[in-house]
Amino acid sequence: MHRLSRRSVSTILRSTGSASRYGSAATAVPFSDSVVDGEAKFRWYSVLTTGREIPNKTKQLNLKHTFFLGTRYESTAAESDSSSSPPSVGEKYEYQAEVSRLMDLIVNSLYSNKEVFLRELISNASDALDKLRFLSVTDSELLKDATDLDIRIQTDKDNGIITITDSGIGMTRQELIDCLGTIAQSGTAKFLKALKDSKDAGADNNLIGQFGVGFYSAFLVADRVVVSTKSPRSDKQYVWEGEANASSYTIREDTDPENHIPRGTRLTLYLKRDDKGFAHPERIQKLVKNYSQFVSFPIYTWQEKGYTKEVEVDEDPAEAKKDEQDDTTEKKKKKTKTVVEKYWDWELTNETQPIWLRNPKEVSTDDYNEFYKKTFNEYLEPLASSHFTTEGEVEFRSILYVPAIASTGKDDIVNPKTKNIRLYVKRVFISDDFDGELFPRYLSFVKGVVDSNDLPLNVSREILQESRIVRIMRKRLVRKAFDMILGISMSENREDYEKFWDNFGKHLKLGCIEDRENHKRIAPLLRFFSSQSEQEMISLDEYVENMKPEQKDIYYIASDSVTSARNTPFLERLLEKDLEVLFLVDPIDEIAIQNLKSYKEKNFVDITKEDLDLGDKNEEKEKNMKQEFGQTCDWIKKRLGDKVASVQISNRLSSSPCVLVSGKFGWSANMERLMKSQTVGDMSSLEFMRGRRVFEINPEHEIIKNLTAACRSNQDDEDALRAVDLLYDAALVSSGYTPEDPAQLGGKIYEMMGMALSGKWSSPPEIQHPVSSQPGIPETLEAEVVEPVEADGQK
């Protein structure tokens, strides 16, 4: 007698379970042999459950003595079985699915927008028609019942019913079970696999289906779906019926002659109460035009139409009686009115053809412009268009457009989701809601369509998944967009690019910041005003052509307007040397140029920064200047203190006494002004990034010469020190900075004006008294008598 271990018991239980599952296993069963001293003894028997009966002693099995730990059993085979059994092998199981839960996931969690149900169902109908067209090549009998290949959609808005009928291949009873009864089994994918196996995969590449769940999107809006289908390979018509949130469906033979279909499939959707708005004919027509406009088969919708006609109108009795009393013999004409007669008829909805599938040589400019206006609801013709096909590792077709004007309001430059690129897969609209997957933000103004036969989509076909294919597509689309814009810039009509730049120039400048890989493509497209072209913008290529032979860099200055840039003291020496300077007057210009760094091996140089090199350095002259004015610089620096990092002799001034330049690695005056104006500006970072300021003086100016004399004679002279303070404040303003205390600056100016104007016009003239002819006797003055003046003849 020995106790069974837990492992032995679990082995016995597993063996018993295996017998019930597979029908053939060795099972250990306890049988009661005898009762000794009140304790039941059990002996284990090994029984093959196949073909052998268990002894009758099994009827005496006491359920109280089952396999619970702690109960003693007599086992004679446990030890030998454990020692001789081979190592356990893992059992293989099939995944199970809870159908109702799976359907709930497909209907409620797969699609983000309910209206895509119509896209999915029309795509299924299109696939059915494509299959029929392909199979009829080898079997013409399939087309004997009806020859028109089309899709028809009829609605009943009063009862909330939508009916979608196609004249495609239809389905047999078994195909209904396989395609509609098996979730995630795509009939189209199965058909394509059969084509591939028969080495004929390239024969038909227009089939849309892929995942096998598109049909169930009908339950997004419908409580009940009824599918009537007739295959040309079968004499019977079958009906498939299913309900939302149900785990089962029914299939029956349709014997009603009124419901007979010559060939194809008819889907009847009984809409939910909240979704009956989809049954309006106008809404169905709009959805077809949005999602299935370019399906290769005609789509007809049942629409209400009308025509005008003239009808007679009964006369008013009072007027008729009056006419009878009239003695006129002229016969009066009967009165008529125009009415609109209403009727219902089929209307072709997808009239616009996918011109991107045609050869570009066969498409005229008018065709491109007409397609652009219809697709994007534009009224102006585009500035340029590009129709191309990409083959190789990634295959797709596309037409891109540059709009004539920028959209107002909704297409902000900071918003990449402009819905300007419409993605199609096999002519079926997928999405226009992209967050930079196909085009970067700075090219979001480009409009167009992209159609590919194979893209990495998620199951709902709404989201373009990130992959290497998508990155390649993006790179090629961007390249074509730049080629198109470059074509506008090289056009003989200069006004075209001026119009483009006025609308989309900021977008390209944003590209300098966000897309370093395409700097070489963006830079030739940029336009700026300059010191030699204040009325007309020039390109960087034109600037480089106008550069002096000894000029090494491209000079620029950032300001808030052309006027302020033109009058800045930083330009004085450069204008004397006839060096052209770019005027960056747009807030984004300075950041864009700083990210661009150089163009054609010419570095961009900010003339407001320290260490400006104009190519005319004279070390001997600089040395003499430092010796002569070094004391003056130290005196001014001592007076200004921490306001400036240093005081230096300037090589950029000719007529101004001084200027305040920025540090080489800090913000410029223009950038500091912009950062201060930010709504969420951080003052702590402003102090950190403001950088050092260098006070540069012009030693040839009279003011500096006078201050130098004051420095040498009396450095503590109050007037001289006040003059230094005012000179700094004036340089602060003229250099583009904002004074920290404008009121104090105003007070200094008033004080200096008072000193300069004191007594100039306000001194009273001296009064000269007449000298008397006799000394000591004042001269007698005669009074003049003035007669009164007559006014209007009266005194």
Buried (B, 14 or more C-beta within 10 A) or exposed (E): EEEBEEEBBEBBEEBBEBBEEEEEBBBBBBBBEEEEEEEBBBBBBEBEBEEEEBEEBBEEBEEEBEBEEEEBBBBEEBEEBEEEEEEEEEEEEEEEEEEEEBBBEBBEEBBEEBBBBBBBBBBBBBBBBBBBBBBBEEEEEBBEBEEEBBBBBBBBBEEBBBBBBBBBBBBBBEBBBBBBBEBEBBBBBBBBEEBEEEEEEEEBEBBBBBBBBBBBBBBBBBBBBBBBBBBBBBEEBBBBBBBBEBEEBEBEEBEEEEBEBEBBBBBBBBBBEEBBEBBEBEBBBBBBBBBBBBBBBBBBBBBEEEEEEEEEEEEEEEEEEEEEEEEEEEEEEEEEEEEEEEEEEBBEBBEEEBBBEEEBEEBEEEBBBBBBBEBBEBEEBBBBBBBBEBEEEBEBBBBBBBBBBBBEEEBEBEEBBBBBBBBBBBBBBBBBBBEBBBBBBBBBBBBBBBBBBEBEBEBBBBBBEEEEBBEBBBEBBBEBBBBBBBBBBEBEEEEBBBBBBEBBBBBBBBBBBEBEEBBEBBBBBBBBBBBEBEEEBBBBBBBBEBBEEEBEBBBBBBBBEBEBBBEBBBBBBBBEEEBBBBBBBBBBBBBBBBBBEEBEEBEBBBBBBBEBEBEEEEEEEEEEBEEEBEEBBBBBBEBBEEBBBBBBBBBBBBEBBBBBBBBEEBBBBBBBBBBEEEEEEEEEEBEEBBBBBBBBBBBEBEBBBEBBEBBEEEBEEEEBBBBBBBBBBBBBEBBBBEBEEEEEBEEBEEEBEEEEEEEEEEEEEEEEEEEEEEEEEEEEEEEEEEEEEEEEEEE
